Amino acid sequence: MPVPTVDPHRRDPAEIDPAASYRPTDPVWVYRSGTWRAGVVEAASALAATVTYRPNSARGTGVDTLTAQYMIRRADPDPLLDEPNIMPVGRR
């Protein structure tokens, strides 16, 4: 799945997966700073999920807690997040 083009504020609520349906290590797209970015779920609750994501095309990562409206499941691998030798120690 390529980078989503949908505006998270215009998503149909019936098509948004609940935050509780996400599991640790699930690959996702997260909407941050006006664009969709590759991320990985760290933890999820009924209301939100904590996600590690790439804030830009560099190797660094950010961590944020988001409601389901700002997340979409990601099928395509991200070379900087999904490679075993690059993942943060807690997710190996």
Backbone as CSV, one residue per row, in Angstrom:
resi,resn,N_x,N_y,N_z,CA_x,CA_y,CA_z,C_x,C_y,C_z
1,MET,0.844,-1.175,0.000,0.000,0.000,0.000,0.890,1.240,0.000
2,PRO,0.715,2.107,-0.952,1.504,3.350,-0.969,1.058,4.276,0.160
3,VAL,1.781,5.374,0.317,1.442,6.356,1.336,-0.007,6.797,1.152
4,PRO,-0.812,6.775,2.204,-2.212,7.194,2.066,-2.318,8.653,1.619
5,THR,-3.402,8.960,0.948,-3.657,10.330,0.519,-4.874,10.920,1.215
6,VAL,-5.546,10.124,2.005,-6.760,10.566,2.685,-6.427,11.575,3.788
7,ASP,-7.267,12.570,3.915,-7.169,13.531,5.015,-7.766,12.845,6.249
8,PRO,-7.011,12.726,7.341,-7.546,12.013,8.506,-8.803,12.654,9.081
9,HIS,-9.003,13.935,8.845,-10.189,14.622,9.348,-11.427,14.343,8.497
10,ARG,-11.227,13.736,7.336,-12.339,13.428,6.442,-12.572,11.920,6.309
11,ARG,-11.907,11.127,7.147,-12.089,9.682,7.088,-13.479,9.301,7.586
12,ASP,-14.049,8.290,6.953,-15.340,7.758,7.379,-15.114,6.995,8.685
13,PRO,-15.757,7.375,9.780,-15.545,6.687,11.050,-15.788,5.180,10.976
14,ALA,-16.665,4.747,10.093,-16.942,3.315,9.946,-15.749,2.559,9.354
15,GLU,-14.820,3.273,8.707,-13.660,2.637,8.085,-12.384,2.751,8.916
16,ILE,-12.495,3.300,10.110,-11.329,3.457,10.982,-11.269,2.282,11.948
17,ASP,-10.144,1.543,11.912,-9.963,0.435,12.861,-9.808,1.003,14.265
18,PRO,-10.465,0.404,15.262,-10.320,0.906,16.630,-8.877,0.776,17.124
19,ALA,-8.461,1.686,17.976,-7.092,1.640,18.513,-6.805,0.297,19.181
20,ALA,-7.786,-0.272,19.851,-7.591,-1.548,20.549,-7.326,-2.716,19.598
21,SER,-7.582,-2.543,18.307,-7.344,-3.631,17.350,-5.879,-3.730,16.929
22,TYR,-5.072,-2.727,17.279,-3.656,-2.725,16.941,-2.866,-3.479,18.007
23,ARG,-1.793,-4.144,17.568,-0.922,-4.908,18.463,0.506,-4.403,18.326
24,PRO,1.323,-4.596,19.363,2.739,-4.223,19.251,3.379,-4.861,18.021
25,THR,4.193,-4.112,17.350,4.928,-4.434,16.114,4.078,-4.319,14.850
26,ASP,2.785,-3.986,14.953,1.974,-3.785,13.744,2.540,-2.600,12.954
27,PRO,2.785,-2.776,11.657,3.222,-1.652,10.828,2.033,-0.751,10.496
28,VAL,2.223,0.544,10.624,1.142,1.503,10.388,1.670,2.741,9.670
29,TRP,0.738,3.490,9.126,0.999,4.853,8.683,0.449,5.743,9.771
30,VAL,1.168,6.795,10.157,0.681,7.751,11.149,0.688,9.140,10.528
31,TYR,-0.315,9.917,10.874,-0.428,11.275,10.336,0.165,12.243,11.346
32,ARG,1.318,12.819,11.003,2.012,13.765,11.867,2.531,14.906,11.016
33,SER,2.439,16.095,11.503,2.964,17.295,10.831,2.469,17.426,9.391
34,GLY,1.206,17.080,9.168,0.595,17.287,7.868,0.869,16.245,6.811
35,THR,1.469,15.115,7.188,1.739,14.065,6.209,1.708,12.688,6.869
36,TRP,1.485,11.664,6.060,1.489,10.285,6.550,2.931,9.788,6.595
37,ARG,3.298,9.139,7.696,4.664,8.658,7.902,4.627,7.203,8.355
38,ALA,5.636,6.431,7.946,5.720,5.022,8.342,5.966,4.925,9.837
39,GLY,5.286,3.968,10.482,5.452,3.769,11.914,5.227,2.326,12.312
40,VAL,5.480,2.046,13.585,5.279,0.716,14.164,4.635,0.910,15.531
41,VAL,3.579,0.154,15.803,2.875,0.246,17.076,3.745,-0.328,18.195
42,GLU,3.831,0.401,19.292,4.544,-0.054,20.489,3.567,-0.621,21.512
43,ALA,2.426,0.029,21.673,1.395,-0.391,22.626,0.079,0.243,22.199
44,ALA,-1.030,-0.376,22.613,-2.339,0.176,22.263,-3.322,-0.040,23.408
45,SER,-4.281,0.869,23.506,-5.357,0.756,24.481,-6.671,0.960,23.738
46,ALA,-7.745,1.042,24.472,-9.045,1.257,23.840,-9.140,2.627,23.173
47,LEU,-8.355,3.592,23.645,-8.471,4.955,23.134,-7.369,5.395,22.184
48,ALA,-6.162,4.822,22.303,-5.028,5.325,21.516,-3.932,4.277,21.426
49,ALA,-2.936,4.567,20.585,-1.768,3.691,20.446,-0.504,4.538,20.511
50,THR,0.523,3.977,21.110,1.842,4.607,21.111,2.597,4.025,19.929
51,VAL,3.164,4.903,19.106,3.774,4.503,17.844,5.165,5.117,17.712
52,THR,6.124,4.306,17.266,7.426,4.812,16.838,7.303,5.065,15.350
53,TYR,7.721,6.228,14.893,7.561,6.557,13.475,8.766,7.358,12.985
54,ARG,8.892,7.415,11.666,9.953,8.214,11.049,9.419,9.616,10.800
55,PRO,9.942,10.629,11.507,9.434,11.982,11.309,9.852,12.595,9.980
56,ASN,10.838,12.005,9.304,11.261,12.464,7.976,12.005,11.311,7.308
57,SER,12.740,11.575,6.251,13.412,10.495,5.525,14.739,10.087,6.152
58,ALA,15.135,10.725,7.245,16.389,10.381,7.918,16.210,9.129,8.776
59,ARG,17.290,8.666,9.377,17.260,7.457,10.182,16.636,7.621,11.565
60,GLY,16.454,8.821,12.051,15.897,9.028,13.378,14.441,8.620,13.470
61,THR,13.956,8.476,14.707,12.556,8.137,14.930,11.970,9.074,15.972
62,GLY,10.652,9.125,15.986,9.906,9.842,17.006,8.924,8.874,17.632
63,VAL,8.441,9.194,18.794,7.430,8.377,19.471,6.295,9.295,19.868
64,ASP,5.074,8.852,19.595,3.917,9.666,19.931,2.738,8.752,20.229
65,THR,1.764,9.286,20.905,0.523,8.559,21.171,-0.571,9.193,20.326
66,LEU,-1.276,8.337,19.567,-2.253,8.815,18.588,-3.576,8.089,18.736
67,THR,-4.659,8.778,18.416,-5.947,8.104,18.330,-6.040,7.402,16.972
68,ALA,-6.976,6.506,16.847,-7.099,5.675,15.646,-7.330,6.482,14.371
69,GLN,-7.925,7.629,14.480,-8.185,8.485,13.315,-6.891,8.819,12.568
70,TYR,-5.781,8.849,13.279,-4.502,9.251,12.695,-3.586,8.070,12.384
71,MET,-4.167,6.874,12.279,-3.397,5.672,11.941,-4.120,4.868,10.869
72,ILE,-3.329,4.253,9.990,-3.837,3.327,8.979,-2.842,2.172,8.909
73,ARG,-3.338,0.966,8.773,-2.442,-0.192,8.666,-1.553,-0.058,7.434
74,ARG,-0.314,-0.486,7.583,0.683,-0.385,6.504,1.082,-1.794,6.085
75,ALA,1.067,-2.067,4.763,1.453,-3.378,4.249,2.890,-3.393,3.729
76,ASP,3.331,-2.292,3.142,4.676,-2.238,2.563,5.722,-2.073,3.657
77,PRO,6.836,-2.809,3.561,7.887,-2.650,4.569,8.592,-1.303,4.445
78,ASP,9.053,-0.815,5.562,9.855,0.405,5.587,11.279,-0.015,5.935
79,PRO,12.254,0.278,5.075,13.615,-0.218,5.308,14.256,0.305,6.586
80,LEU,13.840,1.454,7.065,14.456,1.992,8.275,13.742,1.575,9.558
81,LEU,12.499,1.116,9.462,11.771,0.695,10.656,11.628,-0.810,10.774
82,ASP,11.551,-1.497,9.660,11.204,-2.911,9.683,12.387,-3.862,9.570
83,GLU,13.578,-3.340,9.303,14.754,-4.202,9.236,15.145,-4.631,10.643
84,PRO,15.403,-5.925,10.882,15.720,-6.398,12.236,16.944,-5.746,12.855
85,ASN,17.935,-5.386,12.047,19.155,-4.809,12.606,19.023,-3.321,12.910
86,ILE,17.895,-2.715,12.571,17.704,-1.285,12.795,16.660,-1.021,13.866
87,MET,15.799,-2.011,14.138,14.745,-1.822,15.127,15.297,-1.480,16.490
88,PRO,14.598,-0.665,17.255,15.019,-0.408,18.623,15.159,-1.696,19.405
89,VAL,16.041,-1.722,20.370,16.378,-2.939,21.113,15.139,-3.609,21.697
90,GLY,14.199,-2.872,22.216,13.027,-3.455,22.836,12.129,-4.233,21.893
91,ARG,12.275,-4.071,20.579,11.396,-4.752,19.620,12.102,-5.870,18.877
92,ARG,13.334,-6.202,19.180,14.037,-7.267,18.459,13.563,-8.612,18.880
